[in-house]
Amino acid sequence: MKRGSFSAMTSVSNQDRSRPVGIWLFSVAILVLAMVVVGGATRLTGSGLSITEWKPVTGAIPPMSPEAWMGEFERYKQIPQYVQLNKGMSLDAFKGIYWWEWSHRFLARTVGAAFALPLIYFGLRRQIPRRLLLPCITLFGLGGLQGAVGWWMVSSGLDHRVSVAPERLMTHLGLAMALLAALVWTGLEAWAGPAPRSARGRWHAVSMALLVGVYIQILLGALVAGNHAGLVYNDWPLMNGRLLPDNYFGGDLWGTLAHSLGAVQLHHRLTAYGLVIAGLVAVVQAQKSAVLSANAKRMAILLGVALGLQSMLGIITLVSHVPMALGMAHQVAAALVLSVVTGFLWIVRRQPG
């Protein structure tokens, strides 16, 4: 960062920034990342429909007796996933998928408590910078909305489907990733203080476009996951030997965009190619820039490397038919790429365009 900008940042008052608040927000971001990890495992193990009721408070306590376990199991036996896919499952096997979903929901409750309690504490002590009070309250609201969206997603698989609706999975994951990026951004704001005035120049537009592109790619990846589209067309760079998959069209526009296995995987591939190319161009141009700070140039390199590694991981995951470890790693890497591109935009916005 340029010396003038750094001096402006270091001269802010204690009311303009709060390192403890920044640490708190970064810690919650790590918990959200952990929730994404467990959520990915829940999806890959087919565990997401094992708990058929939404009990935000009492649901925090798992079954504590054989009778309670049998009650949960009997409720699961009533949904299509058991009838069509898991008929004859043993109680021990049911417990295996139940614990994944319970852990995901318990971690979500933990995230809520880890945000709400310090929010009250810092708020009462007036340690949250005034400019960040409303954003912090908004983040808490988004966390609550995420819980409701999670149940909305699960409910789509309880009546007629054997898995959740892909578009609802996309909404659920998309909101979690938006929450993660917002936590990173707000944490940086709390840590460093308010930004000096700066022009919104070319690099602001470039970094914003990269952030939007990464976020769209995550949504496309959720559609691939929701449709189990990673289990088909497992060759690369072609798709069953063709440039265009043979079942690309899904009947209508929405069917093609959200439910066609060939289409959602092709869109995910093409967006990945575009992001990698854009990232590499940004890295090269950033190093030549007379405007960008050294920190911004380093962050550009980190972003380019992250995009390249994530792309390679995606290819390996695909051709390996999405084993659980690689599927989880690919989802975690997407969250890390989003965090890096958020940091890149944050740095760029703190200097002249």
N, C-alpha and C positions, 0 to 999 in steps of 0.2 A: 504494500500500500504506500502511496506517496507520503512524504514526511509531513506535509501540511495536513493531509487527511488524518494521519496517525495522531498528530498533535491535537487535532480537534476532537478525536475520539478519547484521548487520555485526559482531556481537560473537562469532561462532562462531570456534573455533580453527582453525588450519591443518589439524589432523587431521580436522576435521569437513567440510571442503570442499577442493576443489582446482580452481583455474581451468584449469591445463593439462589436467587430466583432462576437464573440461567442454568445452574447445576440441577435444580429441581426439574425444569422443563426437559433438559437433556436426559435425565434419568427416566422420566415418563416416556420419552421417545424410545429409549432402549426397551422399556416394557412393552410398548406397542410393537416394536420389532419382534420381540419374543412371542407376542400374541399372533403375529403374522406367521411365524415359524410353526407354532402349534396348530394354527388354523390350516396351514398347508398340510401338515401331517394328518389332521382330521379329515381333510378332503381326500387325500391319497389313500387312506385306509378305509374309506367309505363309512366313516363313523358319525358324520354330521347329523344323521337322522335318528340316532340311537336314543336321544332324549326327546320325547314327543310332546312335552309340555314346557311352557315358559313360566318359570317361577323366579322372578328376579331376586327375591329375598330368601325364601325357604329352599329354593333350588341349590343354594350354596352348600347344603348338607347332602352328601351322597347317601345311598341306601345303607342302613346300618344293621340290617337283620336279613336273614334268608327270606322272610316274607316280603320285605321291602324290595329286595332284588327280584323276586318273582313277579311282584306287581309291575315294576319297570319293564321286565321282559315281556309280560303279557300285553302291555300297551304297545310295545314295539312290534309284537306279532300281528297287530291290527293294521299296520301300514303296508303299502304295496312293496316297499323294498324287501321286507321279510318274506312276504308271500311269493314274490316273483324271483328274488335273487338268493335269499338266505334261509329258505324254508328248511327246517331240520337243524338249524344252528343250536349248538349247546349253550347252556347258561354261562359256562366259562368263556366261550367265544364271544358271547354278547357282552360280558364284563370287559373284555379287551377293547371293543369299540366304544363302549360306554365311557370308559375312563379317559379316552382321548377327547371326546366331546365335553365331558365334565371338566377336564383340565382347561380346555379352551374357554369355557364359560367362567370358570373360577379365575382364570388369569384376567379375563375382561373385568370381572368385579374388582380384582386387585388393582388394575389400571385405574378404575374409577375412584377407588379409595386413595390411591397414591396421588391422584390429581386433586380430589376434593379437599382432603384434610390439609395439605400444605397451602392450597388456595385460600382456605379460611384463615389459617395461621398467618400467612404473609399478608393477607388482606387486612386483618385486624391490627397487625403491627405496621401497616402502611409501608411495607417494604417493596411492594410491586410498583414499579414506575407508573405514574398516572396514565401515560400514553399506552401502556400495555395491559391496563386493568380490563378494559372491554375485550381485547383480543383473548385474554386468559379466560374470561367468563364464556366467551364464544367457543373456545376450545372445549370447555367442560360441557357445553351444550351439544357440541358435535360428538363427544364421547357418548353421551346419553342417547343421541340419535343413532349412533352406531349399534348400540345394543338392540334398539327397536328394529333396525334394518336387519340385524342378524336373525331375529325371530321371524321377520317377514320372509327372509330367504329360506329358513328351515321349513316354514309352513307350506311353502310351494312343493315340498317333496312328501307331504304327509297324506295326500288324498289320491292323486292320480299318477304321480310320477315315482320313479325309483331313485331319483336324485333331485337335487334342488334345481330350479330354473337357472339356466346360464346367465341370463340378464340380471337376475337377482344376486347371483354370486358376484357378477361384475360390479354391481352397485355396492355390495358389502365390502369387497376388497378395495374398490376405488375410494370409498369413504375412509377406510383404514389408512390407505396410503396418503390421502389428502391430510388426514390428521397427523401422520408422521411428519410430512413436509412442513406443516404449519407449526408443529412443536419445535422442529429444528430451527426454523426461521425465527420464531418468537424467542427461543432460547438464545440465539445469536444476538438478537436485539437487546435482550436483557443483559447479556454479558458485556456487550460493547458500548451500549448507549445509543442515542439517536444518531442517525446518519447526517453527515454534512450535506448541504445542498449540492446537488450534482445534476448535470445535464443527462437526459435520457437519450443517449446517442445510439450508434450502431450496435455496440456490444451489449447494450441493454436489450435491444430487440433480438440479437442472436441468442443470448442466454435465456431469454424468456421463451423463444421458439424451441430451444432444446428442452426446457422444462416441460412445456406442453407436449412435445413429441414423446418424451419418456413416459409421461403420465398416460397418454393415449395408448402407448405400447403396453403398459401394464393392464389397461382395460381390455385390450385385445387378447392379452395373455390369459385374463380371467375367462374370456369367452372360450378360448381353447381348452382351458381346464374344465369349465362347466360342461362342455360338450364331449369331453374325453377325446378331443381331436388329436391329442398328442400320441394316441395309440394307433393312428392310421397314417399313411404316407410317411413312413419312417425311413425313406431314403432322402439323400440330400446331395446336390442342390435341386434335383428334379423331384417331382411328386408322382411316384409310381411310374417313373420314366418320362413324365410329361411336364411341360412348363405350367399348364393349367390343369388343375385336378379335374377328373372326369365327372365329379358330382358337385361342381362349383355352385350351380344355381339351386336355391332352396325353395323355388316356387314363387315367391314374391320378394320384395326388397328386404323386409324384416327377416323373413325366413333365411335369406341368403346372408345377411349381415350378422345375424345372431345365432342361427341354428344349423347352417350348412357346415359340416365338418371340413370339407375341402376349402370353403371360403374363409372360415375363421383362421385356419392354419396358414393359408396363403397370405392373408392380410397381415398376420403376425410376422411372417417371414419378410415380406416386402418392407414393412415399417422398420424392422430390425436393420435391414440393409441400408435404408435411408438414414437411420440414426447413426450407424457406424460411419458412413461416409461423411455426414454432417459433423460428427464429432472429430474425425481426423482433420477435416478442413479447418474446423475451429481451432484445433491444437496448433496447426501450422501457422494460421493467421495470427493467433494470439502471441506466438513467440516473435513475430515480426512487428507487432503493434507497438507504437510509441506512446500509446495512451494507457494501456493496461499496466497495472502494478505487478510487481514480482509475485505477490500472493495470488493474484488473478491468473497469471500465466502458469503457476504451479497447479492451481486448481483445474485449469483447462487440461493440462497433461493428465492429471488424475482422472478427470472425466473421460478423456479419450481412452485411457487404459481400461477403465471400468466398463465402458461400452463395448470395447473389443473383447474383453474377457467374458462378459455376460453373453455376448453373441456366440462365442465358441462354446460356452457352457450350454446354451440353448440347443446348439446343433448336437452336441454329445448326448444331451438328455433325450432328444428326439430319436436319434438313430439307435439309442439303447432301449427304446420303448418305455421311457419314463420310469426308471426304478425310483423307489421312494426317496432315497438319499439324494439323488440328482434332482428330482423334482422339487424337493425342499430347498436345496442349495440354489436352484434357479430362481425361486420365489424370493429367498432372502437377498440374493444378489440384486434383484430388481429393486428392492427397498433401499439397498445401499446406493445403487446408481441414482435413485431419486433423491436421496439425501445429499449426494455429491453435487448434483446439478442444482439443487436448491442452494447449497453453499456457494456455488459459482455465481448464480444470479445475485445472491446477497452481497458478495464482494464487489461485483461489477456495479451494483447500484450505489456503492459508496465512493465512487470516484467520477471525475468528469467523463462524459461520453467519448 
